[in-house]
Amino acid sequence: MSNGKKRTNIQSLHGKLCVSLYEQLGEMVLPIIKQTYGSYGRELGSGFKKKWNPESFEVAMTSFAKMCNDGGMPLTIQMEGNSVHVQGSVCPFELGNTHYKVCEAMMEMDLEMLRVLTGEERLEMYIEKTIAAGDSVCKMIYSIK
């Protein structure tokens, strides 16, 4: 754009929309955001599973990390048995300093995508840090329970 601003992409637009809905309507929108993004995550996961055909939890998580890194969303992963620690430095939804609860609801997309991709419906997500809450990085732990 000519004024020095970067153009809004679809992911940041989604983030802005979800934040606006939350700020206008409050907690009642969180289950809707969670369900909507979770359903979309399952669709994404099905496509990635067909494309990548990961033979293990570790390969699925490594493939996910590679996709994010290649897409300009740098993250690192550390495998520990049935858990993986994920750290990212860029929020694709541009939720920086907004609302933890919106981040958590939108991250249902990644959780459901990874459940399908890994074949582990028992996969759970814990958000330890988030850029949305003002942290400098996002840290999530995905564990098979």
DSSP file (Angstrom, degrees, kcal/mol; ACC not computed):
  #  RESIDUE AA STRUCTURE BP1 BP2  ACC     N-H-->O    O-->H-N    N-H-->O    O-->H-N    TCO  KAPPA ALPHA  PHI   PSI    X-CA   Y-CA   Z-CA
    1    1 A M    >         0   0    0      0, 0.0     3,-1.2     0, 0.0     6,-0.0   0.000 360.0 360.0 360.0 148.6    0.0    0.0    0.0
    2    2 A S  T 3   +     0   0    0      1,-0.3     0, 0.0     2,-0.1     0, 0.0   0.724 360.0  62.9 -71.4 -23.5    1.2    3.5   -0.8
    3    3 A N  T 3  S-     0   0    0      2,-0.1    -1,-0.3     1,-0.1     3,-0.1   0.314 116.6-104.2 -88.2  11.0    0.9    4.9    2.7
    4    4 A G  S <  S+     0   0    0     -3,-1.2     2,-0.2     1,-0.3    -2,-0.1   0.318  83.0 124.2  87.7  -9.4    3.4    2.5    4.2
    5    5 A K        -     0   0    0      1,-0.1    -1,-0.3     3,-0.0     2,-0.3  -0.568  63.9-117.8 -81.9 147.0    0.8    0.3    5.9
    6    6 A K        -     0   0    0     -2,-0.2     2,-0.1    -3,-0.1    -1,-0.1  -0.626  35.1-102.1 -84.7 148.8    0.8   -3.4    5.1
    7    7 A R        -     0   0    0     -2,-0.3     2,-0.3     1,-0.1    -1,-0.1  -0.380  37.0-107.1 -68.6 140.8   -2.3   -4.7    3.5
    8    8 A T        -     0   0    0     -2,-0.1     2,-0.2     4,-0.1    -1,-0.1  -0.519  35.9-153.4 -67.9 128.6   -4.7   -6.7    5.6
    9    9 A N     >  -     0   0    0     -2,-0.3     4,-2.2     1,-0.1     5,-0.2  -0.560  29.6-101.5 -98.6 171.6   -4.6  -10.4    4.9
   10   10 A I  H  > S+     0   0    0      1,-0.2     4,-2.1     2,-0.2     5,-0.1   0.849 119.7  52.3 -63.9 -35.3   -7.5  -12.8    5.5
   11   11 A Q  H  > S+     0   0    0      2,-0.2     4,-2.1     1,-0.2    -1,-0.2   0.928 111.2  45.2 -68.4 -43.5   -6.0  -14.2    8.7
   12   12 A S  H  > S+     0   0    0      1,-0.2     4,-2.6     2,-0.2    -2,-0.2   0.855 110.5  55.9 -68.5 -31.8   -5.6  -10.8   10.3
   13   13 A L  H  X S+     0   0    0     -4,-2.2     4,-2.5     2,-0.2    -1,-0.2   0.916 106.7  50.0 -62.3 -42.9   -9.1   -9.9    9.1
   14   14 A H  H  X S+     0   0    0     -4,-2.1     4,-2.7     2,-0.2    -2,-0.2   0.921 110.5  50.5 -60.0 -43.8  -10.5  -12.9   10.9
   15   15 A G  H  X S+     0   0    0     -4,-2.1     4,-2.5     1,-0.2    -2,-0.2   0.926 110.8  48.0 -60.5 -45.6   -8.6  -11.8   14.0
   16   16 A K  H  X S+     0   0    0     -4,-2.6     4,-2.5     1,-0.2    -1,-0.2   0.906 112.4  49.7 -62.3 -41.9  -10.0   -8.3   13.8
   17   17 A L  H  X S+     0   0    0     -4,-2.5     4,-2.7     2,-0.2    -2,-0.2   0.937 112.0  46.9 -62.9 -47.2  -13.6   -9.6   13.3
   18   18 A C  H  X S+     0   0    0     -4,-2.7     4,-2.4     1,-0.2    -2,-0.2   0.899 113.0  49.1 -64.3 -40.3  -13.4  -12.0   16.3
   19   19 A V  H  X S+     0   0    0     -4,-2.5     4,-2.8    -5,-0.2    -1,-0.2   0.930 112.2  49.0 -62.9 -44.9  -11.9   -9.3   18.6
   20   20 A S  H  X S+     0   0    0     -4,-2.5     4,-2.1     2,-0.2     5,-0.2   0.917 111.6  48.7 -61.7 -44.0  -14.7   -6.9   17.5
   21   21 A L  H  X S+     0   0    0     -4,-2.7     4,-3.1     2,-0.2     5,-0.5   0.925 113.0  47.8 -61.7 -43.8  -17.4   -9.4   18.1
   22   22 A Y  H  X S+     0   0    0     -4,-2.4     4,-2.3     1,-0.2    -2,-0.2   0.917 112.5  48.3 -63.2 -43.7  -16.0  -10.3   21.5
   23   23 A E  H  < S+     0   0    0     -4,-2.8    -1,-0.2     1,-0.2    -2,-0.2   0.836 119.4  39.3 -67.5 -31.8  -15.7   -6.6   22.5
   24   24 A Q  H  < S+     0   0    0     -4,-2.1    -2,-0.2    -5,-0.2    -1,-0.2   0.873 132.9  20.3 -82.3 -40.2  -19.3   -5.9   21.3
   25   25 A L  H >< S-     0   0    0     -4,-3.1     3,-0.7    -5,-0.2    -3,-0.2   0.565  92.0-153.1-113.8 -12.1  -21.0   -9.1   22.5
   26   26 A G  G ><  -     0   0    0     -4,-2.3     3,-1.9    -5,-0.5     4,-0.3  -0.304  58.2 -11.0  76.8-155.8  -18.8  -10.5   25.2
   27   27 A E  G >  S+     0   0    0      1,-0.3     3,-1.4     2,-0.2    -1,-0.2   0.705 116.5  77.7 -56.0 -26.7  -18.4  -14.1   26.3
   28   28 A M  G <  S+     0   0    0     -3,-0.7     4,-0.4     1,-0.3    -1,-0.3   0.750  91.6  53.9 -62.1 -22.1  -21.5  -15.3   24.4
   29   29 A V  G <> S+     0   0    0     -3,-1.9     4,-2.5     1,-0.2     3,-0.3   0.688  87.4  81.4 -84.4 -17.5  -19.5  -15.3   21.1
   30   30 A L  H <> S+     0   0    0     -3,-1.4     4,-2.9    -4,-0.3     5,-0.2   0.902  90.4  48.6 -59.9 -45.4  -16.6  -17.5   22.3
   31   31 A P  H  > S+     0   0    0      0, 0.0     4,-2.3     0, 0.0    -1,-0.2   0.857 112.6  50.5 -62.7 -31.4  -18.4  -20.8   21.8
   32   32 A I  H  > S+     0   0    0     -4,-0.4     4,-2.5    -3,-0.3    -2,-0.2   0.921 112.2  45.8 -70.4 -44.1  -19.4  -19.8   18.3
   33   33 A I  H  X S+     0   0    0     -4,-2.5     4,-2.8     2,-0.2     5,-0.4   0.941 114.1  49.5 -61.6 -47.3  -15.8  -18.8   17.5
   34   34 A K  H  X S+     0   0    0     -4,-2.9     4,-2.1    -5,-0.2    -2,-0.2   0.919 114.0  44.2 -59.8 -46.1  -14.5  -22.0   19.0
   35   35 A Q  H  X S+     0   0    0     -4,-2.3     4,-2.4    -5,-0.2    -1,-0.2   0.916 115.0  48.5 -66.6 -43.7  -17.0  -24.2   17.0
   36   36 A T  H  X S+     0   0    0     -4,-2.5     4,-1.9     2,-0.2    -2,-0.2   0.940 117.0  39.9 -63.8 -49.2  -16.5  -22.3   13.8
   37   37 A Y  H  X S+     0   0    0     -4,-2.8     4,-2.3    -5,-0.2    -1,-0.2   0.833 113.6  55.6 -72.5 -31.7  -12.7  -22.4   13.9
   38   38 A G  H  X S+     0   0    0     -4,-2.1     4,-1.9    -5,-0.4    -2,-0.2   0.924 108.1  48.3 -63.8 -44.4  -12.7  -26.0   15.2
   39   39 A S  H  X S+     0   0    0     -4,-2.4     4,-1.7     1,-0.2    -2,-0.2   0.911 112.1  49.0 -61.6 -42.8  -14.7  -27.2   12.3
   40   40 A Y  H  X S+     0   0    0     -4,-1.9     4,-2.5     1,-0.2    -1,-0.2   0.895 107.8  55.3 -64.2 -39.6  -12.5  -25.4    9.8
   41   41 A G  H  X S+     0   0    0     -4,-2.3     4,-2.9     1,-0.2    -1,-0.2   0.878 104.7  53.0 -60.0 -39.2   -9.4  -26.9   11.5
   42   42 A R  H  X S+     0   0    0     -4,-1.9     4,-2.1     2,-0.2    -1,-0.2   0.897 109.0  49.9 -64.4 -39.5  -10.9  -30.4   11.0
   43   43 A E  H  X S+     0   0    0     -4,-1.7     4,-1.9     2,-0.2    -2,-0.2   0.944 112.8  46.3 -62.5 -47.0  -11.3  -29.7    7.3
   44   44 A L  H  X S+     0   0    0     -4,-2.5     4,-2.7     1,-0.2     5,-0.2   0.932 110.8  52.8 -60.0 -46.4   -7.7  -28.4    7.1
   45   45 A G  H  X S+     0   0    0     -4,-2.9     4,-2.5     1,-0.2    -1,-0.2   0.879 106.7  52.5 -58.7 -40.2   -6.4  -31.5    9.0
   46   46 A S  H  X S+     0   0    0     -4,-2.1     4,-1.9     2,-0.2    -1,-0.2   0.918 111.3  46.8 -62.7 -43.4   -8.2  -33.9    6.7
   47   47 A G  H  X S+     0   0    0     -4,-1.9     4,-2.1     1,-0.2    -2,-0.2   0.918 113.8  46.9 -64.9 -44.1   -6.5  -32.2    3.7
   48   48 A F  H  X>S+     0   0    0     -4,-2.7     4,-3.4     1,-0.2     5,-0.5   0.870 108.6  55.7 -66.4 -36.3   -3.1  -32.2    5.2
   49   49 A K  H  X5S+     0   0    0     -4,-2.5     4,-2.1    -5,-0.2    -1,-0.2   0.916 110.6  44.8 -63.1 -42.0   -3.4  -35.8    6.3
   50   50 A K  H  <5S+     0   0    0     -4,-1.9    -1,-0.2    -5,-0.2    -2,-0.2   0.903 118.2  44.6 -65.8 -40.8   -4.1  -36.9    2.7
   51   51 A K  H  <5S+     0   0    0     -4,-2.1    -2,-0.2    -5,-0.2    -1,-0.2   0.916 127.6  25.2 -71.1 -45.1   -1.3  -34.7    1.4
   52   52 A W  H  <5S-     0   0    0     -4,-3.4    -3,-0.2    -5,-0.1    -2,-0.2   0.773  79.2-158.3 -94.6 -29.1    1.4  -35.6    3.9
   53   53 A N     << -     0   0    0     -4,-2.1     2,-0.1    -5,-0.5    -4,-0.1   0.931  18.7-156.4  47.6  57.1    0.3  -39.0    5.1
   54   54 A P        -     0   0    0      0, 0.0    -1,-0.2     0, 0.0    -2,-0.0  -0.407  12.8-156.8 -68.2 135.0    2.3  -38.7    8.4
   55   55 A E  S    S+     0   0    0     -2,-0.1     2,-0.3     1,-0.0     3,-0.1   0.489  70.8  20.9 -91.9  -2.3    3.1  -42.1    9.9
   56   56 A S  S  > S-     0   0    0      1,-0.1     4,-2.3     0, 0.0     5,-0.2  -0.977  79.8-104.2-155.6 167.2    3.5  -40.9   13.5
   57   57 A F  H  > S+     0   0    0     -2,-0.3     4,-2.4     1,-0.2     5,-0.2   0.910 120.6  51.4 -58.2 -44.8    2.6  -38.2   15.9
   58   58 A E  H  > S+     0   0    0      1,-0.2     4,-2.4     2,-0.2    -1,-0.2   0.908 109.9  47.7 -63.7 -43.3    6.2  -36.8   15.6
   59   59 A V  H  > S+     0   0    0      2,-0.2     4,-2.5     1,-0.2    -1,-0.2   0.900 111.5  51.6 -65.7 -39.8    6.1  -36.7   11.8
   60   60 A A  H  X S+     0   0    0     -4,-2.3     4,-2.1     2,-0.2    -2,-0.2   0.930 112.7  44.9 -61.7 -45.5    2.7  -35.0   11.9
   61   61 A M  H  X S+     0   0    0     -4,-2.4     4,-2.3     2,-0.2    -2,-0.2   0.879 112.8  50.8 -68.3 -37.9    3.9  -32.3   14.3
   62   62 A T  H  X S+     0   0    0     -4,-2.4     4,-2.4     2,-0.2    -1,-0.2   0.897 110.3  50.0 -64.9 -40.5    7.2  -31.8   12.3
   63   63 A S  H  X S+     0   0    0     -4,-2.5     4,-2.3     2,-0.2    -2,-0.2   0.902 110.1  50.6 -63.9 -41.6    5.1  -31.4    9.1
   64   64 A F  H  X S+     0   0    0     -4,-2.1     4,-2.3     2,-0.2    -2,-0.2   0.925 110.8  48.8 -60.9 -45.8    2.9  -28.8   10.8
   65   65 A A  H  X S+     0   0    0     -4,-2.3     4,-2.8     1,-0.2    10,-0.2   0.906 110.5  50.8 -62.6 -42.0    5.9  -26.9   12.0
   66   66 A K  H  X S+     0   0    0     -4,-2.4     4,-3.0     2,-0.2     5,-0.2   0.917 109.2  51.1 -61.6 -43.5    7.5  -26.9    8.6
   67   67 A M  H  X S+     0   0    0     -4,-2.3     4,-1.6     2,-0.2    -2,-0.2   0.928 112.5  46.3 -59.9 -45.6    4.3  -25.6    7.0
   68   68 A C  H  <>S+     0   0    0     -4,-2.3     5,-2.8     2,-0.2    -2,-0.2   0.937 114.2  47.1 -63.0 -47.2    4.1  -22.8    9.5
   69   69 A N  H ><5S+     0   0    0     -4,-2.8     3,-1.4     1,-0.2    -2,-0.2   0.916 112.3  49.3 -61.8 -43.8    7.8  -21.9    9.1
   70   70 A D  H 3<5S+     0   0    0     -4,-3.0    -1,-0.2     1,-0.3    -2,-0.2   0.793 108.5  56.1 -65.0 -27.2    7.5  -22.0    5.3
   71   71 A G  T 3<5S-     0   0    0     -4,-1.6    -1,-0.3    -5,-0.2    -2,-0.2   0.287 124.1 -99.9 -89.6   9.8    4.4  -19.7    5.6
   72   72 A G  T < 5S+     0   0    0     -3,-1.4    -3,-0.2     1,-0.1    -2,-0.1   0.671  93.6 113.2  82.9  16.7    6.1  -17.0    7.5
   73   73 A M      < -     0   0    0     -5,-2.8    -2,-0.1    -6,-0.2    -3,-0.1  -0.695  58.8-153.7-117.8  77.1    4.9  -18.0   10.9
   74   74 A P        +     0   0    0      0, 0.0    15,-1.7     0, 0.0    16,-0.5  -0.220  25.3 157.5 -61.0 132.2    8.1  -19.1   12.6
   75   75 A L  E     -A   88   0A   0    -10,-0.2     2,-0.3    13,-0.2    13,-0.2  -0.988  28.3-145.4-148.5 158.5    7.8  -21.6   15.3
   76   76 A T  E     -A   87   0A   0     11,-2.5    11,-2.5    -2,-0.3     2,-0.4  -0.906  12.3-156.6-120.3 151.9    9.8  -24.2   17.1
   77   77 A I  E     -A   86   0A   0     -2,-0.3     2,-0.4     9,-0.2     9,-0.2  -0.963   6.6-166.2-128.7 149.1    8.7  -27.6   18.5
   78   78 A Q  E     -A   85   0A   0      7,-2.0     7,-2.6    -2,-0.4     2,-0.3  -0.958  16.2-146.6-134.1 114.9   10.2  -29.8   21.2
   79   79 A M  E     +A   84   0A   0     -2,-0.4     5,-0.2     5,-0.2     2,-0.2  -0.615  19.7 174.4 -83.5 137.9    8.9  -33.3   21.4
   80   80 A E  E >   -A   83   0A   0      3,-3.1     3,-1.2    -2,-0.3     2,-0.4  -0.692  60.2 -74.7-141.6  84.7    8.7  -35.0   24.9
   81   81 A G  T 3  S-     0   0    0      1,-0.3    -1,-0.2    -2,-0.2     0, 0.0  -0.479 118.3  -2.6  65.5-118.6    7.0  -38.4   24.6
   82   82 A N  T 3  S+     0   0    0     -2,-0.4    62,-2.3    62,-0.1     2,-0.3   0.166 127.6  73.7 -91.4  17.1    3.3  -37.8   24.0
   83   83 A S  E <   -AB  80 143A   0     -3,-1.2    -3,-3.1    60,-0.2     2,-0.4  -0.929  58.4-162.9-129.0 153.5    3.7  -34.1   24.3
   84   84 A V  E     -AB  79 142A   0     58,-2.4    58,-2.5    -2,-0.3     2,-0.5  -0.992  11.2-147.5-137.3 131.8    5.0  -31.3   22.1
   85   85 A H  E     -AB  78 141A   0     -7,-2.6    -7,-2.0    -2,-0.4     2,-0.4  -0.862  19.0-167.0 -97.0 125.9    5.9  -27.8   23.2
   86   86 A V  E     -AB  77 140A   0     54,-3.1    54,-2.6    -2,-0.5     2,-0.4  -0.944   7.2-174.1-117.4 131.8    5.3  -25.3   20.5
   87   87 A Q  E     -AB  76 139A   0    -11,-2.5   -11,-2.5    -2,-0.4     2,-0.3  -0.990   5.5-179.4-128.4 126.7    6.7  -21.7   20.5
   88   88 A G  E     -AB  75 138A   0     50,-2.3    50,-2.9    -2,-0.4   -13,-0.2  -0.922  21.1-164.9-124.6 150.0    5.7  -19.1   17.9
   89   89 A S  S    S+     0   0    0    -15,-1.7     2,-0.4    -2,-0.3   -14,-0.1   0.423  74.1  60.3-112.5  -0.9    6.8  -15.6   17.5
   90   90 A V        -     0   0    0    -16,-0.5    -1,-0.1    48,-0.1     3,-0.1  -0.995  66.3-147.6-130.8 130.2    4.1  -14.4   15.1
   91   91 A C    >   -     0   0    0     -2,-0.4     3,-1.7     1,-0.1     5,-0.2  -0.866   6.5-159.2 -94.0 113.6    0.4  -14.3   15.5
   92   92 A P  T 3  S+     0   0    0      0, 0.0   -77,-0.2     0, 0.0    -1,-0.1   0.766  94.3  51.6 -64.0 -22.7   -1.2  -14.9   12.1
   93   93 A F  T 3  S-     0   0    0    -79,-0.1   -77,-0.1   -81,-0.1    -2,-0.0   0.437 106.7-128.8 -91.6  -0.7   -4.4  -13.3   13.4
   94   94 A E    <   +     0   0    0     -3,-1.7   -82,-0.0     1,-0.1    -4,-0.0   0.917  53.9 152.3  51.7  49.9   -2.6  -10.2   14.7
   95   95 A L    >   +     0   0    0      3,-0.1     3,-1.3     5,-0.0     4,-0.3   0.295  14.4 154.4 -89.9   8.9   -4.2  -10.6   18.1
   96   96 A G  T 3  S-     0   0    0      1,-0.3    36,-0.3    -5,-0.2    35,-0.1  -0.087  72.2  -4.7 -46.8 127.4   -1.3   -8.8   19.9
   97   97 A N  T 3  S+     0   0    0     34,-2.3    -1,-0.3    38,-0.2    36,-0.2   0.852 110.9 102.3  56.9  40.8   -2.4   -7.2   23.2
   98   98 A T  S <  S-     0   0    0     -3,-1.3     2,-0.4    34,-1.0    -2,-0.1   0.524  82.1 -31.7-112.5 -97.1   -6.1   -8.0   22.7
   99   99 A H     >  -     0   0    0     -4,-0.3     4,-1.9     1,-0.1     3,-0.4  -0.978  31.0-152.7-141.5 123.5   -7.8  -10.9   24.5
  100  100 A Y  H  > S+     0   0    0     -2,-0.4     4,-2.9     1,-0.2     5,-0.2   0.899 100.4  56.9 -55.0 -43.3   -6.6  -14.2   25.7
  101  101 A K  H  > S+     0   0    0      1,-0.2     4,-2.0     2,-0.2    -1,-0.2   0.838 105.2  49.9 -64.3 -33.6  -10.1  -15.7   25.4
  102  102 A V  H  > S+     0   0    0     -3,-0.4     4,-2.7     2,-0.2    -1,-0.2   0.921 111.5  49.5 -68.8 -43.3  -10.3  -14.8   21.7
  103  103 A C  H  X S+     0   0    0     -4,-1.9     4,-2.5     1,-0.2    -2,-0.2   0.947 110.8  49.8 -57.7 -49.3   -6.9  -16.4   21.1
  104  104 A E  H  < S+     0   0    0     -4,-2.9     4,-0.3     1,-0.2    -1,-0.2   0.897 112.5  47.2 -58.8 -42.8   -8.0  -19.6   22.9
  105  105 A A  H >< S+     0   0    0     -4,-2.0     3,-1.0     1,-0.2    -1,-0.2   0.915 114.4  45.9 -66.6 -43.2  -11.2  -19.8   20.9
  106  106 A M  H >< S+     0   0    0     -4,-2.7     3,-1.7     1,-0.2     4,-0.3   0.823 102.7  65.1 -70.4 -30.1   -9.5  -19.2   17.6
  107  107 A M  T 3X S+     0   0    0     -4,-2.5     4,-2.1     1,-0.3     3,-0.3   0.576  76.9  86.2 -70.0  -8.0   -6.7  -21.7   18.4
  108  108 A E  H <> S+     0   0    0     -3,-1.0     4,-2.7    -4,-0.3     5,-0.3   0.809  80.9  65.3 -58.1 -27.4   -9.4  -24.4   18.4
  109  109 A M  H <> S+     0   0    0     -3,-1.7     4,-2.3    -4,-0.2    -1,-0.2   0.948 103.9  41.8 -59.0 -50.3   -8.6  -24.4   14.7
  110  110 A D  H  > S+     0   0    0     -4,-0.3     4,-2.8    -3,-0.3     5,-0.2   0.910 113.8  53.0 -66.0 -41.5   -5.0  -25.7   15.3
  111  111 A L  H  X S+     0   0    0     -4,-2.1     4,-2.1     1,-0.2    -2,-0.2   0.950 113.7  41.3 -59.0 -50.4   -6.2  -28.2   18.0
  112  112 A E  H  X S+     0   0    0     -4,-2.7     4,-2.0     2,-0.2    -1,-0.2   0.876 113.8  53.4 -68.0 -36.5   -8.8  -29.8   15.8
  113  113 A M  H  X S+     0   0    0     -4,-2.3     4,-2.8    -5,-0.3    -1,-0.2   0.931 111.9  45.4 -61.0 -44.8   -6.5  -29.7   12.7
  114  114 A L  H  X S+     0   0    0     -4,-2.8     4,-2.6     2,-0.2     6,-0.4   0.823 107.4  57.9 -71.5 -31.2   -3.8  -31.5   14.8
  115  115 A R  H  X>S+     0   0    0     -4,-2.1     4,-1.1    -5,-0.2     5,-0.8   0.938 114.1  38.7 -60.8 -45.2   -6.3  -34.0   16.2
  116  116 A V  H  <5S+     0   0    0     -4,-2.0    -2,-0.2     2,-0.2    -1,-0.2   0.939 117.0  49.9 -69.8 -46.8   -7.1  -35.1   12.6
  117  117 A L  H  <5S+     0   0    0     -4,-2.8    -2,-0.2     1,-0.2    -3,-0.2   0.886 119.5  36.5 -61.0 -41.4   -3.6  -34.8   11.3
  118  118 A T  H  <5S-     0   0    0     -4,-2.6    -1,-0.2    -5,-0.2    -2,-0.2   0.653 102.6-128.0 -86.1 -15.9   -2.1  -36.9   14.1
  119  119 A G  T  <5 +     0   0    0     -4,-1.1     2,-0.7    -5,-0.3    -3,-0.2   0.669  69.8 127.7  74.9  16.0   -5.1  -39.3   14.4
  120  120 A E    > < +     0   0    0     -5,-0.8     3,-1.6    -6,-0.4    -1,-0.2  -0.828  32.6 175.4-111.8  93.3   -5.2  -38.5   18.1
  121  121 A E  T 3  S+     0   0    0     -2,-0.7    -1,-0.1     1,-0.3    -6,-0.1   0.698  81.0  65.1 -67.5 -18.3   -8.7  -37.4   19.2
  122  122 A R  T 3  S+     0   0    0     -3,-0.1    23,-1.7    -7,-0.1    -1,-0.3   0.395  73.8 126.9 -84.1   3.8   -7.4  -37.4   22.8
  123  123 A L  E <   -C  144   0A   0     -3,-1.6     2,-0.3    21,-0.2    21,-0.2  -0.426  40.2-170.4 -65.6 131.4   -5.0  -34.5   22.0
  124  124 A E  E     -C  143   0A   0     19,-3.0    19,-2.2    -2,-0.2     2,-0.4  -0.871  10.5-143.7-121.7 156.6   -5.4  -31.6   24.3
  125  125 A M  E     -C  142   0A   0     -2,-0.3     2,-0.4    17,-0.2    17,-0.2  -0.969  10.4-172.2-124.7 135.8   -3.9  -28.1   24.1
  126  126 A Y  E     -C  141   0A   0     15,-2.3    15,-2.5    -2,-0.4     2,-0.8  -0.996  15.8-147.6-124.3 125.1   -2.7  -25.8   26.9
  127  127 A I  E     +C  140   0A   0     -2,-0.4    13,-0.2    13,-0.2     3,-0.1  -0.830  20.9 173.2 -95.4 110.4   -1.8  -22.2   26.1
  128  128 A E  E     +     0   0A   0     11,-2.5     2,-0.3    -2,-0.8    -1,-0.2   0.874  69.4   5.4 -83.4 -42.3    1.0  -21.2   28.4
  129  129 A K  E     -C  139   0A   0     10,-1.6    10,-2.2     6,-0.0     2,-0.3  -0.978  66.3-171.3-141.1 151.7    1.8  -17.8   26.8
  130  130 A T    > > -     0   0    0     -2,-0.3     5,-2.0     8,-0.3     3,-1.0  -0.990  31.1-138.6-149.2 139.8    0.1  -15.8   24.1
  131  131 A I  G > 5S+     0   0    0     -2,-0.3   -34,-2.3     1,-0.3     3,-1.7   0.815 105.7  67.0 -60.3 -31.2    0.9  -12.7   22.2
  132  132 A A  G 3 5S+     0   0    0    -36,-0.3   -34,-1.0     1,-0.3    -1,-0.3   0.828 100.7  47.9 -60.3 -31.7   -2.8  -11.8   22.6
  133  133 A A  G < 5S-     0   0    0     -3,-1.0    -1,-0.3   -36,-0.2    -2,-0.2   0.339 131.1 -93.6 -91.9   6.9   -2.3  -11.4   26.3
  134  134 A G  T < 5S+     0   0    0     -3,-1.7    -3,-0.2     1,-0.3    -2,-0.1   0.447  79.3 140.8  98.1   0.2    0.8   -9.2   25.8
  135  135 A D      < -     0   0    0     -5,-2.0    -1,-0.3     1,-0.1   -38,-0.2  -0.377  58.8-125.7 -71.2 157.3    3.5  -12.0   25.9
  136  136 A S  S    S+     0   0    0     -2,-0.1     2,-0.3   -40,-0.0    -1,-0.1   0.704  90.3  18.3 -77.8 -19.2    6.4  -11.7   23.5
  137  137 A V  S    S-     0   0    0     -7,-0.1     2,-0.5   -47,-0.0   -48,-0.2  -0.913  76.9-115.8-140.8 166.6    5.8  -15.2   22.2
  138  138 A C  E     -B   88   0A   0    -50,-2.9   -50,-2.3    -2,-0.3     2,-0.4  -0.919  28.0-172.0-103.7 135.8    3.1  -17.8   22.1
  139  139 A K  E     +BC  87 129A   0    -10,-2.2   -11,-2.5    -2,-0.5   -10,-1.6  -0.986   7.6 173.6-130.3 122.0    3.7  -21.1   23.9
  140  140 A M  E     -BC  86 127A   0    -54,-2.6   -54,-3.1    -2,-0.4     2,-0.5  -0.934  19.3-152.2-125.0 150.1    1.4  -24.0   23.6
  141  141 A I  E     -BC  85 126A   0    -15,-2.5   -15,-2.3    -2,-0.3     2,-0.5  -0.990   8.2-165.3-121.2 123.1    1.7  -27.6   24.9
  142  142 A Y  E     +BC  84 125A   0    -58,-2.5   -58,-2.4    -2,-0.5     2,-0.4  -0.941  16.7 176.6-106.5 125.3   -0.2  -30.3   23.0
  143  143 A S  E     -BC  83 124A   0    -19,-2.2   -19,-3.0    -2,-0.5     2,-0.7  -0.979  31.8-130.5-133.4 142.2   -0.5  -33.6   24.9
  144  144 A I  E       C   0 123A   0    -62,-2.3   -21,-0.2    -2,-0.4   -62,-0.1  -0.830 360.0 360.0 -88.1 119.6   -2.1  -36.9   24.2
  145  145 A K              0   0    0    -23,-1.7    -1,-0.1    -2,-0.7   -22,-0.1   0.401 360.0 360.0 -99.4 360.0   -4.2  -37.7   27.3
